[in-house]
């Protein structure tokens, strides 16, 4: 595929680097690479990542793309493509799967089994 979403100019270490086959010419503006986490320590970075992840899950829930069966919602389906989200990270279908008699993701299963005696908890 020529000119796909992976084709662009990326700012790396103050230099514009061609990624793939960008349609646009090399940007003329100065390349200033700044880290989103600039000046933060590891603990602060982790806290920010968790906050951003949780906010993104809430937004996906509002759009109807994240239908988790536990509260607070699982994070496993958001963070990785897997069979419980039809291999589309950022979505969750565990609630739908349970309604169809299927098993929810391991994180949801653990959450549900802590508070109930569902058949799937008898393993």
C-alpha positions in Angstrom: 0.0 0.0 0.0 1.5 3.3 -1.0 0.6 6.4 1.0 -1.0 4.6 3.9 -1.4 5.8 7.5 2.1 4.6 8.3 3.6 6.9 5.7 4.6 10.2 7.3 7.5 12.4 8.6 8.5 11.7 12.2 10.5 14.0 14.4 13.3 12.0 16.0 16.1 13.6 18.0 15.5 17.0 16.4 15.6 15.7 12.8 12.7 14.9 10.4 12.9 11.2 9.5 10.9 9.6 6.6 8.6 6.8 7.7 7.3 4.7 4.8 6.5 6.7 1.7 4.9 10.0 2.8 3.0 12.0 0.2 3.8 15.3 1.7 7.3 16.8 1.4 9.6 17.1 4.4 8.1 19.7 6.8 9.9 23.0 6.7 9.1 23.9 10.3 11.7 23.1 13.0 11.5 19.6 14.4 11.1 19.9 18.2 10.7 16.5 19.8 9.1 16.9 23.2 8.1 14.0 25.4 4.6 14.0 26.8 6.2 12.8 30.0 9.0 15.4 30.1 10.2 16.1 33.6 8.1 13.3 35.2 9.5 10.5 37.3 8.6 6.8 36.8 5.8 6.9 39.4 4.3 10.1 38.0 4.4 8.6 34.5 2.6 5.4 35.7 0.0 7.4 37.4 -0.6 9.5 34.3 -0.8 6.4 32.1 -3.4 4.9 34.4 -5.5 8.1 34.4 -5.4 8.4 30.6 -6.3 4.7 30.2 -9.2 5.0 32.6 -10.5 8.2 30.9 -10.2 6.5 27.5 -12.2 3.5 28.7 -15.0 5.8 30.0 -15.1 7.5 26.6 -15.3 4.1 24.9 -18.1 3.1 27.2 -20.0 6.2 26.4 -19.7 5.5 22.7 -20.9 1.9 23.3 -17.6 0.3 22.2 -16.7 -0.9 25.7 -19.2 -3.3 27.1 -17.6 -4.7 30.1 -19.3 -6.9 32.7 -17.6 -5.6 35.8 -17.2 -2.3 37.5 -14.8 -0.7 37.4 -14.3 -2.0 33.9 -11.5 -4.4 33.0 -8.3 -3.0 31.5 -7.2 -6.1 29.7 -9.5 -5.6 26.8 -8.5 -2.0 26.4 -4.8 -2.6 26.4 -4.5 -5.4 24.0 -6.3 -7.0 21.0 -7.6 -10.4 22.1 -10.4 -12.8 21.5 -12.7 -11.1 24.1 -12.7 -7.9 22.1 -12.7 -9.4 18.6 -9.0 -8.6 18.3 -9.6 -4.8 18.5 -7.8 -3.2 21.3 -9.7 -0.3 23.0 -13.0 -2.2 22.9 -14.6 -4.8 25.2 -17.3 -7.4 24.5 -17.3 -9.3 27.7 -20.9 -8.4 28.7 -22.1 -9.5 25.3 -20.1 -12.8 25.6 -21.6 -13.6 28.9 -25.1 -12.9 27.5 -24.4 -15.5 24.8 -23.2 -18.0 27.3 -19.5 -17.5 26.5 -16.7 -16.8 28.9 -15.5 -13.3 29.7 -11.8 -12.3 29.7 -9.7 -13.5 32.6 -9.7 -10.2 34.4 -13.6 -10.0 34.2 -13.8 -13.7 35.2 -11.7 -13.1 38.3 -13.8 -10.0 39.2 -17.1 -11.9 38.7 -15.9 -15.0 40.6 -14.9 -12.9 43.6 -18.5 -12.0 44.2 -20.6 -14.8 42.7 -20.9 -18.5 42.2 -21.3 -18.6 38.4 -20.8 -21.9 36.6 -17.6 -20.5 35.0 -16.1 -20.0 38.5 -16.1 -23.7 39.4 -12.8 -24.3 37.6 
